[in-house]
Amino acid sequence: MSEFNEKSDDTTQPGSYGVPDVGLVADSEDATQSSTATGMRQEPVSLAFGMVHKDPLTVRPRRSSIVICACLGVAALILSACLWLFAVRTVTGQEYDDMVWSHFSQILPSWFIDVLSIFVKTYVDIAVVVVFSLVAVIVNVVRRRWLLLVQLAVFGMLCFAVAATVKRVLPRPFLVNVASYKSNSAPSGHTLMAAAGAVVLICAVPRVWRAVAALIGWAFTFLVALSVVQAQWHRPSDPIMSMLIVAGLAFIMLAFTRASGMDEPGTRMSSASIQIVATVMITAGIVAVLYGGYVFWQIEPGLDLSAQWARSGACAAAFALMLGVSLVTFGTVAALRQLTASPLSKLGLIGAPPEPPKPSEERND
C-alpha cells in the first residue's frame, strides 16, 4: 500500500462515516504552516485525524484508479467521435448504416420483434429510467451520500444536454443515395437516456447490489438499442455512439468520487459477484466487438453494390457490435465503481479507530 504514508489534500464531508469527527476537522497544510509561523502551539489531533493523514483512502480513491477512470472516459468519448466520423462522413459508413436500417428486422425472430416493440415506446423507457432514478435518490438519501447524489445529478444533466443538443448540431452530409431519411439521427436519445439511467442505478446501490444492477442496466439498454434500430428510428451507429458517450461521461464522473460516495471504512471488501460479472461482461463484449468487426470486414466489398449476400452479415455485425459495446460499457462501469468505492487499506479493513473509554469504564478497569 504505497499510499499509506502520503498526505491527502482532500477533506471529508460532515458526518463522514466510519471515522469520528473527521468531516468536522479543517485539514489544510496552509493553516498548519500559518499557525507554526505565529508561534501558536498546536493542539493534539485526534487518533482518527491522524489515521486519515496516514490513510488517504478514507477520503478519495487511489490516484491510479482516478487516472484509469479519467483516461478511459476520454478514450470512450474520442471513440464515439471516431465512430460518428466513420458512419456519417464516409461513403462506406453511410452504405453500411443504410443496409442495416433497411434489413435489420429480417434477421430477428418474430417473437423477439414483439419484445422489442415494448422497449421502443417512449413512455416505457421514460418510466424505467424514472424508477432507476428514484431508487438512486432514495438509496443516497437513506445512506446520506450527499456528494454522490450531486455527482449523479450533474451526470444526468450532462447526458440530457448531450441528448438534447448534439443531434441538432451534428451535420450529415449527403454522400450516397440512401433509402433511410437524410437528416442526422446520431446519437440515439432513447439509448442515451436508458444507459444514463442504468449508470445512475449502478453507482447508487450498495456493493452487494452492484453486479445485479449492472446486469439489469445492461439488459435494458441493449434492448432499447436494438428496438430503435429494428423500428427504423435510428441507424445502428446511433445507439452505439450513445453508449460510448454515456460510458465516457460515467468514467469521468467516477474519477471525482470522494468520501461521501465511497463505502464505509470497515465494510470495504472485494466483491466476488462484481469480479465475476464484470469479467464475464467485459470479456464477452470484447469477443462480440471483434466478431462484429470481422463480419463487417467480410461483407465490406458488397456494400458498394448493395449486394443481397451482404445483408444478413451486415445485420449480424450490427447486432454483435451493439451487444459487445453494451457489455463492455456496463461491465467496466461496475468494475470502476467498485474500484473507486472500495479501495482496500488498513483502515478500510479494520474499521474506524476505537473511541476513548468512558469514565465509568475506566473506573471498572
VOPAGU-2260 file (C-alpha; in pm, 1 decimal, decimal comma):
REM VOPAGU-2260
SITE   aa  ch    i         X         Y         Z
SITE  MET   A    0       0,0       0,0       0,0
SITE  SER   A    1     220,6     279,8    -129,6
SITE  GLU   A    2     -31,9     545,3     -37,2
SITE  PHE   A    3     -40,2     483,3     337,3
SITE  ASN   A    4     228,2     742,1     408,2
SITE  GLU   A    5     118,9    1013,1     167,9
SITE  LYS   A    6     -82,2    1312,5     283,5
SITE  SER   A    7    -418,9    1385,1     134,7
SITE  ASP   A    8    -521,7    1724,8       1,5
SITE  ASP   A    9    -887,4    1629,9      41,2
SITE  THR   A   10   -1125,3    1680,0     331,0
SITE  THR   A   11   -1417,0    1463,2     417,5
SITE  GLN   A   12   -1773,9    1579,6     434,4
SITE  PRO   A   13   -1950,9    1648,1     765,0
SITE  GLY   A   14   -2089,2    1330,9     908,5
SITE  SER   A   15   -1829,2    1109,7     740,7
SITE  TYR   A   16   -1899,3     755,3     826,5
SITE  GLY   A   17   -1661,0     516,5     997,7
SITE  VAL   A   18   -1415,5     786,3    1124,7
SITE  PRO   A   19   -1543,6    1003,7    1412,6
SITE  ASP   A   20   -1519,9    1381,9    1367,9
SITE  VAL   A   21   -1309,0    1355,8    1052,9
SITE  GLY   A   22   -1550,8    1558,5     846,4
SITE  LEU   A   23   -1554,2    1836,5    1107,2
SITE  VAL   A   24   -1178,0    1893,8    1107,5
SITE  ALA   A   25   -1036,1    2150,6     867,2
SITE  ASP   A   26    -741,5    1973,0     706,9
SITE  SER   A   27    -515,4    2232,7     549,2
SITE  GLU   A   28    -138,0    2247,4     520,9
SITE  ASP   A   29    -160,2    2623,9     479,9
SITE  ALA   A   30    -339,1    2654,8     813,1
SITE  THR   A   31     -75,2    2440,5     982,4
SITE  GLN   A   32     208,3    2647,7     841,4
SITE  SER   A   33      35,4    2970,4     941,9
SITE  SER   A   34      -9,4    2852,3    1299,4
SITE  THR   A   35     353,2    2743,8    1321,2
SITE  ALA   A   36     475,6    3076,6    1185,2
SITE  THR   A   37     286,5    3270,3    1450,5
SITE  GLY   A   38     430,2    3054,8    1725,0
SITE  MET   A   39      95,7    2914,0    1826,1
SITE  ARG   A   40     108,6    2578,4    1997,5
SITE  GLN   A   41     -74,2    2310,0    1800,7
SITE  GLU   A   42    -342,2    2113,4    1983,3
SITE  PRO   A   43    -306,1    1734,8    1973,6
SITE  VAL   A   44    -506,4    1591,0    1691,0
SITE  SER   A   45    -741,0    1301,6    1738,9
SITE  LEU   A   46    -645,4     946,7    1657,4
SITE  ALA   A   47    -897,3     948,3    1374,1
SITE  PHE   A   48    -743,2    1262,6    1225,6
SITE  GLY   A   49    -400,7    1102,7    1229,8
SITE  MET   A   50    -531,3     786,7    1070,0
SITE  VAL   A   51    -678,2     990,7     783,5
SITE  HIS   A   52    -341,0    1151,0     720,2
SITE  LYS   A   53    -175,8     810,8     711,8
SITE  ASP   A   54    -453,4     655,3     508,0
SITE  PRO   A   55    -579,6     899,2     240,5
SITE  LEU   A   56    -804,7     626,4     102,8
SITE  THR   A   57   -1062,3     733,5     359,7
SITE  VAL   A   58   -1133,0    1049,4     159,5
SITE  ARG   A   59   -1063,5     955,3    -203,2
SITE  PRO   A   60    -984,0     651,8    -420,7
SITE  ARG   A   61    -632,0     564,7    -520,1
SITE  ARG   A   62    -469,1     804,4    -760,8
SITE  SER   A   63    -413,6     517,3   -1001,6
SITE  SER   A   64    -789,0     446,4   -1001,3
SITE  ILE   A   65    -865,9     812,9   -1067,5
SITE  VAL   A   66    -623,0     816,9   -1360,0
SITE  ILE   A   67    -771,9     497,9   -1502,9
SITE  CYS   A   68   -1125,4     641,4   -1485,5
SITE  ALA   A   69   -1022,1     970,0   -1646,0
SITE  CYS   A   70    -821,0     805,0   -1924,9
SITE  LEU   A   71   -1093,9     552,5   -2007,5
SITE  GLY   A   72   -1353,4     830,7   -2005,7
SITE  VAL   A   73   -1160,6    1043,5   -2253,5
SITE  ALA   A   74   -1090,2     734,8   -2467,9
SITE  ALA   A   75   -1461,2     644,9   -2482,8
SITE  LEU   A   76   -1556,8     997,2   -2588,4
SITE  ILE   A   77   -1286,5    1001,1   -2856,4
SITE  LEU   A   78   -1403,7     661,4   -2978,9
SITE  SER   A   79   -1761,6     789,7   -3007,4
SITE  ALA   A   80   -1638,8    1081,0   -3219,1
SITE  CYS   A   81   -1438,3     845,0   -3441,4
SITE  LEU   A   82   -1743,5     623,3   -3486,2
SITE  TRP   A   83   -1950,9     923,3   -3592,4
SITE  LEU   A   84   -1683,9    1033,9   -3840,1
SITE  PHE   A   85   -1675,8     688,8   -3999,0
SITE  ALA   A   86   -2050,8     627,1   -4003,0
SITE  VAL   A   87   -2151,3     974,4   -4120,7
SITE  ARG   A   88   -1855,0    1122,7   -4305,2
SITE  THR   A   89   -1758,4     823,5   -4521,7
SITE  VAL   A   90   -1938,6     652,4   -4808,9
SITE  THR   A   91   -1872,7     307,4   -4660,2
SITE  GLY   A   92   -2018,5     408,9   -4326,0
SITE  GLN   A   93   -2335,4     551,9   -4477,7
SITE  GLU   A   94   -2382,0     248,1   -4701,9
SITE  TYR   A   95   -2343,2      11,3   -4406,8
SITE  ASP   A   96   -2584,6     205,1   -4185,6
SITE  ASP   A   97   -2836,9     217,1   -4468,0
SITE  MET   A   98   -2815,7    -156,4   -4538,0
SITE  VAL   A   99   -2873,5    -246,1   -4173,3
SITE  TRP   A  100   -3151,5      12,5   -4141,1
SITE  SER   A  101   -3334,7    -147,9   -4433,6
SITE  HIS   A  102   -3296,3    -515,2   -4343,0
SITE  PHE   A  103   -3233,1    -547,7   -3967,1
SITE  SER   A  104   -3576,8    -693,5   -3891,5
SITE  GLN   A  105   -3511,9    -982,7   -4130,9
SITE  ILE   A  106   -3257,4   -1148,5   -3901,2
SITE  LEU   A  107   -3474,5   -1126,9   -3588,8
SITE  PRO   A  108   -3737,8   -1387,1   -3493,4
SITE  SER   A  109   -4094,5   -1261,1   -3476,3
SITE  TRP   A  110   -4124,0   -1320,6   -3100,2
SITE  PHE   A  111   -3815,3   -1108,7   -3036,8
SITE  ILE   A  112   -3956,2    -828,3   -3250,5
SITE  ASP   A  113   -4266,2    -836,2   -3028,9
SITE  VAL   A  114   -4044,0    -796,7   -2722,9
SITE  LEU   A  115   -3856,0    -506,6   -2880,3
SITE  SER   A  116   -4183,3    -333,5   -2962,4
SITE  ILE   A  117   -4227,9    -279,2   -2587,3
SITE  PHE   A  118   -3895,1    -101,4   -2543,9
SITE  VAL   A  119   -3936,4     124,5   -2845,1
SITE  LYS   A  120   -4223,4     301,0   -2670,3
SITE  THR   A  121   -4100,9     631,6   -2530,3
SITE  TYR   A  122   -4320,7     626,8   -2221,9
SITE  VAL   A  123   -4193,2     280,2   -2125,3
SITE  ASP   A  124   -3831,0     392,5   -2148,2
SITE  ILE   A  125   -3900,7     708,1   -1950,0
SITE  ALA   A  126   -4087,7     510,9   -1682,9
SITE  VAL   A  127   -3799,7     266,5   -1636,0
SITE  VAL   A  128   -3542,1     545,8   -1618,4
SITE  VAL   A  129   -3757,1     732,4   -1364,3
SITE  VAL   A  130   -3771,9     417,2   -1149,5
SITE  PHE   A  131   -3392,7     381,4   -1169,9
SITE  SER   A  132   -3350,6     746,5   -1071,5
SITE  LEU   A  133   -3596,4     728,0    -781,3
SITE  VAL   A  134   -3423,2     420,3    -643,4
SITE  ALA   A  135   -3090,1     602,4    -669,1
SITE  VAL   A  136   -3223,2     910,1    -490,4
SITE  ILE   A  137   -3384,4     709,3    -210,4
SITE  VAL   A  138   -3071,7     499,2    -155,5
SITE  ASN   A  139   -2847,0     806,3    -144,2
SITE  VAL   A  140   -3077,4     993,9      94,2
SITE  VAL   A  141   -3110,6     696,2     328,4
SITE  ARG   A  142   -2734,3     640,5     326,2
SITE  ARG   A  143   -2664,2    1018,4     341,0
SITE  ARG   A  144   -2443,2    1015,9      35,0
SITE  TRP   A  145   -2494,7    1382,6     -48,9
SITE  LEU   A  146   -2186,8    1434,9    -264,3
SITE  LEU   A  147   -2263,8    1121,9    -464,6
SITE  LEU   A  148   -2618,9    1247,9    -512,6
SITE  VAL   A  149   -2482,3    1572,2    -656,7
SITE  GLN   A  150   -2240,4    1379,5    -880,3
SITE  LEU   A  151   -2519,1    1167,7   -1024,0
SITE  ALA   A  152   -2741,4    1472,3   -1073,2
SITE  VAL   A  153   -2467,9    1652,5   -1267,9
SITE  PHE   A  154   -2402,4    1338,0   -1470,7
SITE  GLY   A  155   -2771,8    1307,5   -1556,4
SITE  MET   A  156   -2792,4    1672,2   -1660,9
SITE  LEU   A  157   -2487,0    1635,2   -1884,4
SITE  CYS   A  158   -2639,2    1330,6   -2053,0
SITE  PHE   A  159   -2966,7    1517,8   -2101,8
SITE  ALA   A  160   -2780,1    1813,6   -2251,1
SITE  VAL   A  161   -2596,7    1586,1   -2494,0
SITE  ALA   A  162   -2916,9    1413,1   -2599,9
SITE  ALA   A  163   -3095,1    1746,3   -2646,2
SITE  THR   A  164   -2828,5    1939,7   -2833,9
SITE  VAL   A  165   -2572,9    1719,0   -3009,6
SITE  LYS   A  166   -2817,8    1568,1   -3255,2
SITE  ARG   A  167   -2921,0    1914,0   -3372,2
SITE  VAL   A  168   -2562,5    2035,1   -3400,9
SITE  LEU   A  169   -2401,3    1744,1   -3586,1
SITE  PRO   A  170   -2430,7    1758,5   -3965,1
SITE  ARG   A  171   -2495,0    1469,2   -4200,4
SITE  PRO   A  172   -2351,6    1519,9   -4549,0
SITE  PHE   A  173   -2534,8    1351,8   -4837,0
SITE  LEU   A  174   -2272,6    1110,1   -4974,3
SITE  VAL   A  175   -2486,6     826,8   -5111,8
SITE  ASN   A  176   -2844,4     789,5   -5227,7
SITE  VAL   A  177   -2964,5     623,7   -4910,7
SITE  ALA   A  178   -3302,1     463,6   -4851,7
SITE  SER   A  179   -3323,9     599,8   -4496,8
SITE  TYR   A  180   -3401,9     960,8   -4417,4
SITE  LYS   A  181   -3127,5    1207,7   -4496,6
SITE  SER   A  182   -3132,9    1404,8   -4171,6
SITE  ASN   A  183   -2892,7    1335,4   -3886,4
SITE  SER   A  184   -3002,8    1079,7   -3628,1
SITE  ALA   A  185   -2689,2    1045,6   -3413,8
SITE  PRO   A  186   -2676,5     988,3   -3123,7
SITE  SER   A  187   -2984,6     792,4   -3019,0
SITE  GLY   A  188   -3162,7     985,4   -2745,4
SITE  HIS   A  189   -3357,4     681,0   -2624,8
SITE  THR   A  190   -3042,7     470,0   -2588,1
SITE  LEU   A  191   -2851,6     752,7   -2423,0
SITE  MET   A  192   -3132,3     805,6   -2172,0
SITE  ALA   A  193   -3155,9     432,6   -2095,3
SITE  ALA   A  194   -2780,1     394,2   -2048,1
SITE  ALA   A  195   -2757,5     703,3   -1827,5
SITE  GLY   A  196   -3038,1     582,7   -1601,3
SITE  ALA   A  197   -2873,2     243,6   -1568,6
SITE  VAL   A  198   -2536,6     400,0   -1477,2
SITE  VAL   A  199   -2704,4     610,7   -1207,6
SITE  LEU   A  200   -2855,2     295,5   -1057,4
SITE  ILE   A  201   -2523,6     107,9   -1057,1
SITE  CYS   A  202   -2337,4     393,0    -888,8
SITE  ALA   A  203   -2604,2     449,5    -622,5
SITE  VAL   A  204   -2668,8      99,6    -487,4
SITE  PRO   A  205   -2453,2     -65,6    -218,1
SITE  ARG   A  206   -2179,8    -310,9    -306,1
SITE  VAL   A  207   -2395,0    -624,2    -274,6
SITE  TRP   A  208   -2634,2    -495,8    -544,7
SITE  ARG   A  209   -2385,6    -354,7    -797,7
SITE  ALA   A  210   -2348,7    -671,5   -1002,8
SITE  VAL   A  211   -2726,9    -717,3   -1019,7
SITE  ALA   A  212   -2774,1    -352,3   -1115,2
SITE  ALA   A  213   -2511,5    -387,3   -1389,3
SITE  LEU   A  214   -2695,9    -684,3   -1540,9
SITE  ILE   A  215   -3033,5    -509,8   -1522,2
SITE  GLY   A  216   -2894,6    -188,3   -1669,1
SITE  TRP   A  217   -2718,6    -372,0   -1949,8
SITE  ALA   A  218   -3025,8    -573,8   -2047,6
SITE  PHE   A  219   -3249,3    -266,3   -2051,4
SITE  THR   A  220   -3005,0     -54,6   -2254,0
SITE  PHE   A  221   -2930,1    -332,7   -2502,5
SITE  LEU   A  222   -3299,4    -394,9   -2569,2
SITE  VAL   A  223   -3362,7     -23,5   -2618,5
SITE  ALA   A  224   -3068,2      -3,3   -2861,1
SITE  LEU   A  225   -3199,3    -296,7   -3063,7
SITE  SER   A  226   -3554,9    -163,9   -3061,1
SITE  VAL   A  227   -3473,1     176,7   -3209,0
SITE  VAL   A  228   -3282,1      11,3   -3495,4
SITE  GLN   A  229   -3547,6    -253,5   -3557,1
SITE  ALA   A  230   -3821,0      14,0   -3563,6
SITE  GLN   A  231   -3607,2     215,9   -3811,1
SITE  TRP   A  232   -3587,7     510,2   -3575,5
SITE  HIS   A  233   -3209,6     503,4   -3584,2
SITE  ARG   A  234   -2918,0     368,5   -3781,4
SITE  PRO   A  235   -2700,8     112,3   -3596,3
SITE  SER   A  236   -2416,6     358,1   -3535,6
SITE  ASP   A  237   -2650,7     589,1   -3340,5
SITE  PRO   A  238   -2713,7     370,3   -3030,2
SITE  ILE   A  239   -2351,0     256,2   -3025,6
SITE  MET   A  240   -2241,2     619,3   -3023,1
SITE  SER   A  241   -2486,7     690,0   -2740,0
SITE  MET   A  242   -2347,2     409,8   -2522,7
SITE  LEU   A  243   -1990,9     529,7   -2577,9
SITE  ILE   A  244   -2086,5     885,6   -2479,4
SITE  VAL   A  245   -2253,9     766,6   -2158,8
SITE  ALA   A  246   -1956,4     542,1   -2082,0
SITE  GLY   A  247   -1714,4     831,1   -2125,5
SITE  LEU   A  248   -1913,4    1067,1   -1903,5
SITE  ALA   A  249   -1965,3     793,9   -1641,3
SITE  PHE   A  250   -1595,1     710,0   -1619,9
SITE  ILE   A  251   -1502,9    1077,5   -1582,1
SITE  MET   A  252   -1769,8    1116,3   -1313,6
SITE  LEU   A  253   -1621,9     823,8   -1118,8
SITE  ALA   A  254   -1283,1     996,2   -1125,2
SITE  PHE   A  255   -1435,7    1261,7    -896,8
SITE  THR   A  256   -1551,1    1010,5    -633,4
SITE  ARG   A  257   -1485,2    1126,4    -278,3
SITE  ALA   A  258   -1563,9    1005,0      73,6
SITE  SER   A  259   -1940,3    1058,0      51,5
SITE  GLY   A  260   -1957,1     828,3    -247,9
SITE  MET   A  261   -1730,7     556,7    -108,9
SITE  ASP   A  262   -1812,0     253,3     100,6
SITE  GLU   A  263   -1776,0     292,2     475,1
SITE  PRO   A  264   -1432,0     212,5     617,2
SITE  GLY   A  265   -1453,7    -120,7     791,5
SITE  THR   A  266   -1708,7    -253,5     542,5
SITE  ARG   A  267   -1487,4    -238,7     236,0
SITE  MET   A  268   -1401,5    -569,1      79,1
SITE  SER   A  269   -1353,9    -726,7    -260,4
SITE  SER   A  270   -1672,6    -847,5    -427,3
SITE  ALA   A  271   -1677,2   -1188,1    -592,7
SITE  SER   A  272   -2005,1   -1110,1    -769,5
SITE  ILE   A  273   -1866,7    -791,2    -926,4
SITE  GLN   A  274   -1541,3    -960,4   -1020,3
SITE  ILE   A  275   -1722,1   -1246,7   -1192,9
SITE  VAL   A  276   -1996,5   -1041,7   -1358,7
SITE  ALA   A  277   -1767,2    -761,0   -1473,8
SITE  THR   A  278   -1504,4   -1000,9   -1606,2
SITE  VAL   A  279   -1758,2   -1207,7   -1798,4
SITE  MET   A  280   -1929,4    -898,3   -1939,1
SITE  ILE   A  281   -1608,6    -729,5   -2049,4
SITE  THR   A  282   -1462,6   -1048,8   -2199,1
SITE  ALA   A  283   -1782,2   -1141,7   -2382,0
SITE  GLY   A  284   -1819,2    -781,9   -2500,4
SITE  ILE   A  285   -1470,3    -770,7   -2646,0
SITE  VAL   A  286   -1529,3   -1101,9   -2824,1
SITE  ALA   A  287   -1860,1    -971,8   -2965,5
SITE  VAL   A  288   -1698,3    -648,9   -3087,6
SITE  LEU   A  289   -1415,2    -842,3   -3254,5
SITE  TYR   A  290   -1666,5   -1075,9   -3418,0
SITE  GLY   A  291   -1874,7    -783,9   -3540,7
SITE  GLY   A  292   -1566,0    -615,9   -3682,2
SITE  TYR   A  293   -1459,9    -936,4   -3857,0
SITE  VAL   A  294   -1802,5    -984,2   -4017,0
SITE  PHE   A  295   -1804,1    -620,3   -4129,5
SITE  TRP   A  296   -1464,1    -670,8   -4291,6
SITE  GLN   A  297   -1601,2    -976,0   -4473,6
SITE  ILE   A  298   -1909,8    -803,3   -4616,9
SITE  GLU   A  299   -1749,9    -462,6   -4685,1
SITE  PRO   A  300   -1692,4    -533,1   -5058,6
SITE  GLY   A  301   -2066,6    -592,0   -5101,9
SITE  LEU   A  302   -2169,6    -257,3   -4955,3
SITE  ASP   A  303   -2094,6     -57,0   -5268,7
SITE  LEU   A  304   -2321,0    -281,5   -5473,4
SITE  SER   A  305   -2586,9    -325,2   -5205,3
SITE  ALA   A  306   -2531,0    -696,5   -5261,9
SITE  GLN   A  307   -2800,6    -924,4   -5128,8
SITE  TRP   A  308   -2544,6   -1169,7   -4992,8
SITE  ALA   A  309   -2405,9    -896,6   -4765,2
SITE  ARG   A  310   -2733,4    -806,6   -4595,3
SITE  SER   A  311   -2751,1   -1079,3   -4334,0
SITE  GLY   A  312   -2383,9   -1034,3   -4248,9
SITE  ALA   A  313   -2424,2    -658,8   -4210,9
SITE  CYS   A  314   -2719,0    -703,4   -3974,7
SITE  ALA   A  315   -2539,5    -974,4   -3776,4
SITE  ALA   A  316   -2238,8    -745,2   -3739,6
SITE  ALA   A  317   -2462,4    -463,9   -3613,7
SITE  PHE   A  318   -2623,2    -696,4   -3357,8
SITE  ALA   A  319   -2281,2    -816,0   -3238,1
SITE  LEU   A  320   -2141,1    -463,3   -3215,0
SITE  MET   A  321   -2435,9    -331,6   -3014,2
SITE  LEU   A  322   -2415,0    -635,9   -2787,4
SITE  GLY   A  323   -2040,1    -600,8   -2741,8
SITE  VAL   A  324   -2033,9    -228,0   -2672,8
SITE  SER   A  325   -2318,9    -254,8   -2421,1
SITE  LEU   A  326   -2147,5    -542,2   -2238,4
SITE  VAL   A  327   -1811,6    -366,1   -2220,3
SITE  THR   A  328   -1977,8     -41,9   -2110,0
SITE  PHE   A  329   -2166,8    -184,2   -1813,3
SITE  GLY   A  330   -1902,5    -437,6   -1717,0
SITE  THR   A  331   -1646,2    -157,1   -1697,8
SITE  VAL   A  332   -1883,6      76,3   -1510,5
SITE  ALA   A  333   -1941,9    -193,0   -1247,1
SITE  ALA   A  334   -1569,2    -263,3   -1213,6
SITE  LEU   A  335   -1468,9     103,6   -1188,2
SITE  ARG   A  336   -1748,3     179,5    -943,2
SITE  GLN   A  337   -1619,6     -95,3    -715,1
SITE  LEU   A  338   -1261,4      21,2    -768,4
SITE  THR   A  339   -1338,7     379,5    -663,7
SITE  ALA   A  340   -1588,9     298,6    -387,8
SITE  SER   A  341   -1397,4      26,7    -200,6
SITE  PRO   A  342   -1021,8      82,8    -211,0
SITE  LEU   A  343    -887,5    -167,7      39,7
SITE  SER   A  344    -649,6     -31,0     302,1
SITE  LYS   A  345    -553,5     -89,4     665,1
SITE  LEU   A  346    -823,1     143,0     791,6
SITE  GLY   A  347   -1071,7       3,0     542,5
SITE  LEU   A  348   -1011,8    -347,4     669,8
SITE  ILE   A  349   -1005,4    -288,7    1044,1
SITE  GLY   A  350   -1264,4     -11,8    1059,7
SITE  ALA   A  351   -1257,7     317,6    1247,0
SITE  PRO   A  352   -1016,3     378,3    1537,1
SITE  PRO   A  353   -1163,4     281,5    1874,8
SITE  GLU   A  354   -1321,5     559,5    2077,5
SITE  PRO   A  355   -1161,1     651,7    2410,6
SITE  PRO   A  356   -1310,3     461,3    2708,3
SITE  LYS   A  357   -1580,1     634,9    2905,9
SITE  PRO   A  358   -1508,2     744,3    3265,0
SITE  SER   A  359   -1724,7     462,3    3405,2
SITE  GLU   A  360   -1530,0     206,6    3208,7
SITE  GLU   A  361   -1200,2     349,6    3336,5
SITE  ARG   A  362   -1314,3     308,4    3698,4
SITE  ASN   A  363   -1421,6     -50,7    3636,5
SITE  ASP   A  364   -1080,0    -129,3    3493,5
